[in-house]
Amino acid sequence: DYSYFMSTSGQSVEKVDYRLKLDNVSFKGTDNQNVQVYQFQYDNTRLPRYFEPGNSSAGYDVKNNSQDLWGYFNGKSNNNMVVFPPGKTFNFSIADRSSSEGYMKACILEKITFPTGGYTEFQTEANRNAANKIVGGLRIAKIISKPDSNSQEVVETFRYSDAYEIYAPDSDQYNYSMYCVT
């Protein structure tokens, strides 16, 4: 079964206000009996619509400039997506392409519940550099699993280290580091 994540614009009949969401998967035996249902739960942070009405041939223009450098919505009010090189002057403001860990987690899968009553829960966190600055994307911080309703939880915690820069920034406004984690 499926449903939709609704955008922050509220109730609407516009397709651009919906993102598809898988709610559960059902498996049936050959005799259509013994239905086993796997249910999915997601972060409920709402995102804005993908597009706004415009003049393009498709009927919509990309209008949301509130993105970090990795394409995640960041909640910033940007009029553009431009980051300027140093020493240059322009007649419009630069874009705030910084990341928001909360918005990165919007609509992400957080839990799978099994037909046995057990579950697997995923806890995520933003990728960070050695200075604890968000460098884009999410990673698994912890996985909590319970095979069935009678079992004990099994907790796996993940630690990330040895991040190293492969491209060093000159300034946070126009160059960003890329990191590899080993």
C-alpha positions in Angstrom: 0.0 0.0 0.0 1.1 3.5 -0.5 0.1 7.1 0.4 1.7 10.5 0.0 3.8 12.9 2.0 2.0 16.3 1.8 4.0 19.5 1.2 4.0 22.4 3.6 1.5 24.2 1.3 -1.4 22.4 3.0 -4.2 20.4 1.5 -4.2 20.6 -2.3 -5.2 18.7 -5.4 -2.0 19.8 -7.1 0.4 16.9 -7.9 3.4 19.0 -7.0 2.2 19.0 -3.4 2.7 15.2 -3.0 5.6 12.8 -2.7 4.9 9.1 -3.0 5.4 7.0 0.2 5.4 3.2 0.6 3.3 2.4 3.7 3.5 -1.3 3.7 4.2 -4.4 1.7 2.0 -7.5 2.0 3.0 -11.1 1.0 0.4 -13.8 0.6 0.7 -17.5 0.4 -0.2 -19.4 -2.8 -3.8 -19.8 -1.4 -4.0 -16.1 -0.6 -3.8 -16.9 3.1 -1.1 -16.3 5.7 -0.7 -12.6 4.8 2.5 -11.1 6.1 2.7 -7.3 6.3 5.8 -5.2 6.6 5.0 -1.7 7.7 7.2 1.4 7.1 7.4 4.6 9.2 9.1 7.8 8.1 10.2 11.1 9.6 7.2 13.4 9.4 9.0 16.7 8.6 7.1 18.3 5.8 8.9 19.7 2.7 7.7 22.5 0.3 6.3 21.6 -3.1 8.9 20.6 -5.7 7.8 23.2 -8.2 5.7 26.4 -8.4 3.5 27.4 -11.3 5.5 29.1 -14.0 5.8 29.7 -17.7 7.8 26.6 -18.8 6.4 24.3 -21.4 5.7 21.7 -18.7 3.6 24.2 -16.8 5.9 24.5 -13.9 9.3 26.1 -13.2 11.8 25.0 -10.6 11.3 27.7 -8.1 12.7 26.3 -4.8 16.1 27.8 -4.3 16.3 26.7 -0.7 18.9 23.9 -1.2 22.2 23.2 0.3 25.2 22.3 -1.9 24.1 18.6 -2.0 20.6 19.3 -3.1 18.8 18.8 0.2 16.2 21.4 1.2 17.7 23.7 3.9 14.8 26.0 4.7 16.8 29.1 3.8 15.1 32.0 1.9 17.2 32.3 -1.2 16.4 34.3 -4.3 18.9 32.3 -6.3 21.4 29.4 -5.9 24.5 31.4 -6.7 27.6 31.3 -4.6 30.2 34.0 -5.6 33.9 33.7 -6.1 36.0 36.0 -3.9 36.7 39.6 -4.9 33.7 39.8 -7.2 30.8 42.3 -6.7 27.3 41.6 -7.9 23.9 43.4 -7.6 22.1 40.5 -5.8 22.7 38.5 -2.7 24.5 35.3 -2.5 22.6 32.1 -1.7 22.8 30.4 1.7 23.7 26.9 0.7 24.4 25.7 4.2 22.9 22.4 5.4 20.1 21.7 7.8 20.3 18.3 9.5 16.6 18.4 10.4 15.5 19.0 6.8 17.9 16.4 5.5 15.9 13.8 7.6 12.6 14.9 6.2 10.5 11.9 4.9 13.4 9.4 5.5 12.7 5.8 6.4 13.0 5.4 10.2 11.4 2.1 11.0 10.3 -1.2 9.5 7.9 -3.3 11.5 7.8 -7.0 10.7 4.9 -9.4 10.7 6.4 -11.1 13.7 5.9 -8.0 15.8 9.6 -7.2 15.7 11.1 -4.2 14.0 14.3 -2.5 12.7 14.7 1.2 13.6 17.2 3.5 11.8 18.7 6.5 13.5 20.5 8.8 11.2 22.8 11.8 11.5 24.4 14.3 9.2 27.9 13.6 7.8 30.3 15.9 9.6 34.0 16.8 9.2 36.6 16.8 11.9 35.5 20.3 13.0 32.0 18.9 13.4 30.7 20.9 10.5 27.9 19.3 8.4 29.4 18.3 5.0 26.3 16.9 3.3 24.2 13.9 3.3 23.1 11.5 6.1 24.7 8.4 7.6 23.4 5.7 9.9 24.2 6.4 13.5 22.4 3.5 15.1 20.3 0.5 14.1 18.0 -1.0 16.7 16.5 -4.4 15.8 14.1 -6.8 17.5 13.3 -9.9 15.5 9.9 -10.5 17.2 7.8 -9.2 20.0 9.4 -11.6 22.5 13.0 -10.9 21.7 15.5 -8.4 23.2 16.6 -5.4 21.2 19.9 -5.6 19.5 21.6 -2.2 19.1 24.3 -1.5 16.6 26.0 1.9 17.0 28.2 3.3 14.2 31.2 5.6 14.6 32.8 7.3 11.7 36.4 8.4 11.8 39.3 9.3 9.6 37.4 11.7 7.4 39.9 13.5 5.2 39.6 16.4 2.9 40.1 15.8 -0.8 39.3 19.4 -1.7 40.2 22.2 0.7 38.0 25.3 0.9 39.2 28.9 0.5 36.1 30.3 2.1 32.8 28.9 3.3 31.0 31.2 0.9 32.2 29.8 -2.4 34.1 26.5 -1.9 33.2 23.5 0.1 35.2 20.5 1.2 34.5 17.0 0.0 35.2 14.3 2.5 35.9 10.6 2.3 35.2 8.4 5.3 37.2 5.2 5.7 
